[in-house]
Amino acid sequence: MHGSWVPAGSAAVEDRARPAEIAATVAHLASPEAGYVTGAVVNVDGGFTS
């Protein structure tokens, strides 16, 4: 944080995720490339909860 604070929800994408976007995240997490992702919550919400 270099003096830039963004209120929660203000950086959100304006539309809902398409099923293919959710599926791409699930496919990545199930792939060998995500082998070191452990115990993480991955919010696929367009930045709504950021």
Summary of the structure (lengths in Angstrom):
residues: 50
radius of gyration: 13.7
end to end distance: 13.9
largest distance: 37.3
contacts: 71
relative contact order: 0.29
helix: 30%
strand: 0%
